Amino acid sequence: MSSPDLLPAQQAFAEHCGAEKSLMHSDFPQHAAPKAFGIYDERRESNRRFTFLIDKEGVIRHVIDDMEDMDRHSRETLEIIASWG
């Protein structure tokens, strides 16, 4: 997971969701990941809300683009990760 949130917040989220084994990354304040994925809004200095699920081979397997339903990102991500075994 790459997020503008600092790593302690990401770790607390992962523990809460039972996803401690997920790879997490905080790139604040550089925002390198959202810039690389084309979802960084320079004017607002913030990310658009996307979730990319990337497998162990580095292939993007699923993208969630939903600014309205924030819970969908975590709910759908956990469902998909669980289906990967």
C-alpha positions as CSV (number, residue, x, y, z in Angstrom):
1,M,0.0,0.0,0.0
2,S,1.3,3.4,-0.9
3,S,-0.4,6.3,0.8
4,P,0.2,9.9,1.7
5,D,-0.6,8.8,5.3
6,L,2.4,8.3,7.5
7,L,3.5,4.7,8.1
8,P,2.1,4.4,11.7
9,A,-1.4,5.3,10.5
10,Q,-1.1,2.7,7.7
11,Q,0.2,0.0,10.2
12,A,-2.8,0.7,12.5
13,F,-5.2,0.4,9.6
14,A,-3.5,-2.9,8.5
15,E,-3.7,-4.3,12.0
16,H,-7.3,-3.3,12.3
17,C,-8.2,-5.0,9.1
18,G,-6.1,-8.1,9.6
19,A,-3.8,-7.3,6.7
20,E,-0.5,-7.0,8.5
21,K,1.3,-9.0,5.8
22,S,0.5,-6.4,3.1
23,L,3.3,-4.3,1.8
24,M,2.9,-0.7,2.9
25,H,4.8,2.4,1.8
26,S,4.5,6.0,2.8
27,D,5.9,8.4,0.3
28,F,4.8,11.6,2.0
29,P,5.8,14.3,1.2
30,Q,7.2,13.3,-2.2
31,H,4.0,11.7,-3.5
32,A,6.1,9.6,-5.9
33,A,3.7,6.7,-6.3
34,P,0.6,8.8,-7.1
35,K,2.6,10.9,-9.5
36,A,3.8,7.7,-11.2
37,F,0.3,6.4,-11.5
38,G,-1.0,9.7,-12.8
39,I,-3.4,10.3,-9.9
40,Y,-1.7,13.2,-8.2
41,D,-3.4,16.6,-8.5
42,E,-0.6,19.2,-8.5
43,R,-3.0,22.1,-8.2
44,R,-4.6,20.7,-5.0
45,E,-1.4,19.0,-3.9
46,S,-3.3,15.9,-3.1
47,N,-4.1,12.4,-4.5
48,R,-7.3,11.4,-6.2
49,R,-8.7,8.4,-4.4
50,F,-7.6,5.2,-6.2
51,T,-6.6,1.8,-4.9
52,F,-4.4,-0.4,-7.1
53,L,-4.1,-4.1,-6.2
54,I,-0.8,-5.3,-7.5
55,D,0.2,-9.0,-7.3
56,K,3.6,-10.4,-6.4
57,E,4.8,-10.2,-10.0
58,G,4.1,-6.5,-10.1
59,V,1.0,-6.8,-12.3
60,I,-2.0,-4.5,-11.5
61,R,-4.9,-6.9,-11.0
62,H,-7.6,-4.6,-9.9
63,V,-8.2,-0.8,-9.7
64,I,-10.8,0.9,-7.4
65,D,-11.7,4.5,-8.5
66,D,-14.4,5.8,-6.1
67,M,-14.3,9.2,-4.5
68,E,-17.8,8.8,-2.9
69,D,-17.6,5.4,-1.1
70,M,-14.4,5.4,0.9
71,D,-15.3,2.2,2.7
72,R,-15.5,0.4,-0.7
73,H,-11.7,0.7,-1.0
74,S,-10.9,-1.2,2.2
75,R,-13.8,-3.6,1.9
76,E,-13.1,-4.6,-1.8
77,T,-9.4,-4.7,-1.2
78,L,-9.7,-7.2,1.7
79,E,-12.1,-9.3,-0.3
80,I,-9.8,-9.5,-3.3
81,I,-6.7,-10.2,-1.2
82,A,-8.5,-13.0,0.6
83,S,-9.4,-14.5,-2.7
84,W,-5.7,-14.6,-3.7
85,G,-5.1,-17.1,-0.8
